[in-house]
Amino acid sequence: MNNICLLGDIMVDVTLKNSKDDLKMRLGGIIHSARALWAVSNKYEIAYISPEYLDERIKTFTETLGNPVTFKIATTTNSPNIILISEPKEIGDQGYELLLRDEIIFDYNNDPVITENRILITLGQFDIQEVLSKVKNKKQKISLELGENSIEVLKVTQTRFENIYVSTSSKIFKKFITNNDNFSFEEFASFFEPHCNQLILKENRGGTRLYSFNEKKVYQVSSQTKPVVHSVGVGDVFNAIFESEIYNNIFDNLTIASFIAMEYASTTFPNNFKEAVNRYMEIPIENLRNLTGITLNWEKRSNINIYLAAPDFDFVDTNHIDLLFQALQYHNFRPRRPIKENGQMNEDDSEDQKKQIYQNDMKILNECQLMIATLLYNDPGTLVEIGIASEKRMPIIIFDPYDIAKNCMLTNSVTFISNNMDEVVSEVFQLSSKL
């Protein structure tokens, strides 16, 4: 395996308390990558940036992660390096909020970064040029997670990176798709050709694509599914494992990175994570390679029309419907809200008006490939729509936040039932990949 020098911020991740989960606080930033390298017993170093109050805690904590060589390259002032996370599972937008982000000042050390290891930078708000100028060995292989930065950052570095990692949830990706109607992975990758040898696009629950500029070739690996406890730092784990090059080819390294990232998302307890990783390391890679996961490219998801059957009325609390709609849009599916699109029926509407609304709703239903029915109460319209979709043999998911789906005719007419929105979104990926 390649030994890695992890370079970047060390933060405090604070997952805010909600109705189902307690408040959780732990070290984040490049520590997520450190947990991954510790889990696969890879030697690594940490070159970090943080406020002074974290220094002793970082030293103590990293001793439990293999006791890597640790050195500080900059001190953060005016900000505590605390990130508030409102939605840890990335059902939709995670709502990251870096406290006092506009007040941050970086005090860089004069000491150079002296390492013989490959460098993996998780880019934050610090000055990338300043950090790169500290790297003494100019022939060192350096890879970069772009995070919230723009491609303009790359133009001023005058560095050719080995790998550049981009997520579909990053600002740089969102800006690109906003300015380009028809997404092409090859076209997106071409913007990075002057700056790296390989571009890796992490497509959340839909898999990962890599473009090799040396080979002019696309590699693709599926994502693996397991109940998600959190998604914070999962991409950082993927990066660190891929950089380690545990195997001697790109596809196998993408595969093991995908499995280990899945395990990281399934727990927040490091020892449980390491035990799971050790089990994967004992499995022949050809066996993992042959396991089916989910492959659903970003640009294909917008072709999946999803009928949201629900009492989506102005006199009902539609918060569950709103959140589901936003989550599906976040992942680039095309959710359809018939009442919002066609209007809400009034009791004093004429029979012709009511018939027209019915026909318009059925038109939307016929344009859809999948239904999600949200049961806020036993709404007759929603139940009828489920029946129509069942007759059409359309896949049907019931989102049942109040656990009211008890009738056997209902429960046996649908594909999947859950009171958990994360499970609903995961099932959408499962079904859509088959569609």
ZAMARGU-4260 file (C-alpha; in steps of 0.2 Angstrom, whole numbers, plus 5000, padded with zeros to 4 digits):
<rodrens>
0) 5000/5000/5000 | 5005/5018/4997 | 5009/5027/5013 | 4999/5043/5014 | 5002/5060/5021
5) 4984/5068/5025 | 4984/5087/5024 | 4970/5098/5029 | 4958/5104/5042 | 4954/5095/5058
10) 4936/5100/5063 | 4924/5096/5076 | 4908/5088/5068 | 4892/5092/5078 | 4877/5082/5072
15) 4862/5091/5079 | 4849/5082/5089 | 4833/5078/5081 | 4817/5068/5084 | 4826/5051/5081
20) 4845/5054/5085 | 4854/5062/5099 | 4867/5075/5097 | 4884/5068/5092 | 4901/5077/5092
25) 4918/5070/5086 | 4933/5075/5077 | 4931/5077/5058 | 4940/5084/5043 | 4955/5074/5039
30) 4952/5063/5054 | 4939/5054/5044 | 4953/5048/5032 | 4964/5044/5046 | 4951/5032/5053
35) 4951/5023/5036 | 4970/5021/5035 | 4970/5015/5053 | 4957/5002/5049 | 4967/4995/5034
40) 4983/4996/5044 | 4991/5008/5032 | 5005/5019/5038 | 5001/5037/5037 | 5006/5055/5043
45) 4995/5070/5047 | 4999/5088/5042 | 4985/5097/5050 | 4977/5114/5052 | 4966/5118/5068
50) 4964/5130/5082 | 4976/5129/5097 | 4962/5122/5109 | 4961/5106/5098 | 4980/5102/5098
55) 4981/5091/5114 | 4965/5082/5110 | 4971/5079/5092 | 4987/5072/5099 | 4978/5061/5111
60) 4965/5055/5099 | 4977/5050/5085 | 4987/5039/5097 | 4972/5028/5097 | 4973/5028/5077
65) 4990/5020/5075 | 4999/5035/5083 | 5004/5042/5066 | 5018/5056/5064 | 5008/5072/5067
70) 5013/5090/5063 | 5004/5106/5062 | 5006/5117/5047 | 4994/5131/5052 | 4983/5138/5066
75) 4966/5144/5064 | 4960/5159/5073 | 4944/5168/5075 | 4934/5152/5072 | 4932/5136/5082
80) 4933/5125/5067 | 4916/5118/5072 | 4904/5112/5059 | 4885/5110/5063 | 4876/5096/5053
85) 4858/5096/5052 | 4855/5081/5041 | 4869/5067/5044 | 4862/5054/5032 | 4862/5065/5017
90) 4844/5060/5013 | 4845/5078/5006 | 4856/5093/5008 | 4866/5090/5024 | 4865/5108/5029
95) 4883/5110/5034 | 4886/5126/5044 | 4904/5131/5048 | 4904/5143/5063 | 4911/5160/5060
100) 4917/5154/5042 | 4919/5172/5036 | 4930/5177/5051 | 4943/5163/5049 | 4961/5168/5049
105) 4975/5156/5045 | 4992/5158/5054 | 5004/5147/5043 | 5020/5140/5051 | 5037/5143/5043
110) 5041/5124/5043 | 5041/5115/5027 | 5031/5099/5024 | 5044/5085/5023 | 5037/5068/5019
115) 5041/5054/5007 | 5023/5049/5007 | 5010/5052/4994 | 5000/5068/4999 | 4981/5068/5000
120) 4974/5086/5003 | 4956/5088/5008 | 4954/5106/5003 | 4945/5118/5015 | 4946/5137/5016
125) 4964/5138/5018 | 4976/5145/5005 | 4980/5130/4994 | 4995/5139/4986 | 5002/5143/5003
130) 5001/5125/5008 | 5008/5118/4992 | 5023/5130/4993 | 5027/5121/5009 | 5029/5104/5001
135) 5048/5101/5000 | 5048/5087/4987 | 5041/5095/4971 | 5040/5078/4963 | 5029/5071/4976
140) 5012/5063/4970 | 4998/5074/4977 | 4980/5071/4976 | 4965/5083/4980 | 4947/5083/4986
145) 4940/5099/4979 | 4926/5100/4992 | 4917/5117/4991 | 4930/5126/4980 | 4930/5130/4962
150) 4940/5125/4947 | 4948/5142/4948 | 4958/5136/4963 | 4967/5123/4952 | 4972/5136/4939
155) 4983/5146/4951 | 4992/5131/4959 | 5003/5126/4944 | 5002/5109/4951 | 4998/5093/4942
160) 4988/5082/4954 | 4988/5063/4953 | 4969/5062/4957 | 4956/5075/4959 | 4940/5070/4969
165) 4923/5079/4966 | 4907/5074/4973 | 4890/5077/4965 | 4885/5087/4981 | 4900/5099/4979
170) 4898/5117/4973 | 4909/5114/4959 | 4898/5100/4952 | 4882/5110/4955 | 4889/5125/4946
175) 4893/5114/4931 | 4876/5106/4930 | 4868/5123/4932 | 4877/5130/4917 | 4875/5114/4906
180) 4858/5108/4901 | 4864/5090/4896 | 4877/5083/4908 | 4891/5073/4900 | 4904/5065/4912
185) 4917/5066/4898 | 4914/5084/4895 | 4914/5087/4914 | 4931/5078/4916 | 4939/5087/4902
190) 4939/5103/4912 | 4951/5094/4924 | 4963/5087/4911 | 4976/5101/4913 | 4976/5098/4931
195) 4977/5080/4935 | 4980/5062/4929 | 4963/5055/4935 | 4946/5063/4939 | 4935/5054/4951
200) 4917/5058/4952 | 4908/5051/4968 | 4889/5050/4964 | 4883/5048/4981 | 4872/5032/4982
205) 4873/5029/4963 | 4892/5024/4962 | 4908/5031/4956 | 4916/5036/4940 | 4934/5038/4936
210) 4941/5046/4920 | 4959/5041/4916 | 4967/5055/4905 | 4982/5044/4902 | 4971/5030/4895
215) 4957/5040/4889 | 4946/5028/4898 | 4931/5028/4910 | 4930/5016/4925 | 4914/5014/4935
220) 4910/5005/4951 | 4894/5003/4960 | 4890/5009/4977 | 4886/4997/4991 | 4870/4998/5001
225) 4868/4995/5020 | 4857/5005/5032 | 4865/5022/5034 | 4869/5029/5051 | 4878/5044/5044
230) 4886/5050/5028 | 4898/5063/5036 | 4916/5060/5030 | 4912/5044/5020 | 4919/5052/5004
235) 4935/5056/5013 | 4936/5038/5018 | 4934/5033/5000 | 4948/5044/4994 | 4960/5038/5007
240) 4957/5020/5003 | 4958/5023/4984 | 4975/5033/4987 | 4982/5018/4997 | 4981/5007/4981
245) 4978/4991/4990 | 4977/4982/4974 | 4987/4984/4957 | 4973/4990/4946 | 4960/5004/4946
250) 4944/4994/4946 | 4949/4984/4961 | 4954/4999/4971 | 4938/5008/4967 | 4929/4992/4973
255) 4937/4991/4990 | 4935/5009/4992 | 4917/5008/4989 | 4914/4993/5002 | 4925/5002/5015
260) 4916/5018/5013 | 4899/5009/5015 | 4905/5002/5031 | 4910/5019/5038 | 4893/5025/5034
265) 4885/5011/5044 | 4893/5016/5061 | 4901/5030/5071 | 4911/5018/5082 | 4929/5016/5076
270) 4932/4999/5083 | 4916/4992/5075 | 4922/5000/5058 | 4939/4992/5059 | 4932/4975/5063
275) 4921/4976/5048 | 4935/4982/5037 | 4946/4968/5043 | 4933/4956/5037 | 4933/4963/5019
280) 4952/4963/5018 | 4951/4944/5021 | 4939/4942/5006 | 4947/4939/4989 | 4944/4955/4979
285) 4937/4945/4964 | 4922/4940/4976 | 4919/4958/4981 | 4920/4963/4962 | 4906/4951/4958
290) 4894/4957/4971 | 4880/4968/4964 | 4878/4986/4970 | 4869/5001/4964 | 4875/5010/4948
295) 4864/5025/4944 | 4873/5039/4935 | 4868/5057/4940 | 4861/5061/4922 | 4850/5046/4921
300) 4841/5050/4937 | 4831/5064/4929 | 4823/5052/4918 | 4815/5043/4933 | 4798/5052/4935
305) 4791/5048/4953 | 4773/5051/4957 | 4770/5057/4974 | 4753/5051/4980 | 4748/5060/4996
310) 4735/5072/5003 | 4746/5087/4997 | 4732/5099/5002 | 4734/5117/5008 | 4724/5113/5024
315) 4736/5098/5029 | 4754/5099/5037 | 4764/5093/5021 | 4781/5094/5030 | 4784/5076/5026
320) 4780/5078/5008 | 4790/5093/5006 | 4806/5085/5014 | 4803/5070/5003 | 4801/5081/4987
325) 4817/5091/4991 | 4827/5075/4995 | 4822/5067/4978 | 4827/5083/4969 | 4843/5084/4978
330) 4848/5067/4971 | 4842/5073/4954 | 4826/5062/4952 | 4811/5070/4945 | 4797/5070/4958
335) 4779/5074/4953 | 4767/5082/4965 | 4750/5081/4955 | 4741/5093/4966 | 4754/5106/4965
340) 4755/5104/4946 | 4736/5102/4942 | 4728/5112/4956 | 4718/5107/4971 | 4700/5102/4969
345) 4687/5113/4978 | 4670/5105/4985 | 4660/5117/4974 | 4670/5113/4958 | 4658/5107/4944
350) 4659/5089/4939 | 4668/5094/4923 | 4681/5103/4933 | 4683/5088/4945 | 4684/5076/4930
355) 4698/5087/4922 | 4708/5087/4938 | 4707/5068/4938 | 4712/5066/4920 | 4727/5078/4923
360) 4732/5068/4938 | 4731/5051/4928 | 4741/5059/4914 | 4755/5063/4926 | 4754/5045/4934
365) 4755/5038/4916 | 4771/5048/4914 | 4779/5040/4930 | 4790/5025/4932 | 4788/5024/4951
370) 4776/5029/4965 | 4779/5035/4983 | 4764/5036/4993 | 4765/5046/5009 | 4752/5041/5022
375) 4748/5055/5033 | 4731/5048/5036 | 4719/5036/5027 | 4716/5048/5013 | 4704/5040/5000
380) 4713/5048/4985 | 4730/5042/4990 | 4723/5024/4993 | 4715/5024/4976 | 4731/5030/4967
385) 4740/5016/4975 | 4727/5004/4968 | 4729/5011/4951 | 4748/5010/4951 | 4747/4992/4958
390) 4735/4987/4943 | 4748/4995/4932 | 4762/4984/4940 | 4771/5000/4944 | 4784/4999/4959
395) 4776/5007/4974 | 4785/5013/4990 | 4774/5018/5005 | 4782/5031/5016 | 4773/5028/5032
400) 4779/5041/5045 | 4765/5037/5057 | 4765/5018/5055 | 4747/5017/5050 | 4749/5004/5035
405) 4741/4989/5044 | 4728/4983/5031 | 4734/4967/5022 | 4727/4972/5005 | 4737/4988/5006
410) 4753/4981/5012 | 4753/4967/5000 | 4749/4978/4985 | 4766/4988/4986 | 4784/4985/4984
415) 4791/4992/5000 | 4785/5001/5016 | 4795/5011/5028 | 4793/5025/5041 | 4811/5030/5038
420) 4814/5043/5024 | 4832/5037/5022 | 4826/5019/5018 | 4814/5027/5006 | 4827/5036/4997
425) 4838/5021/4997 | 4824/5010/4989 | 4822/5023/4976 | 4840/5021/4971 | 4838/5002/4971
430) 4822/5002/4960 | 4828/5015/4949 | 4844/5006/4945 | 4834/4991/4939 | 4822/5003/4929
</rodrens>
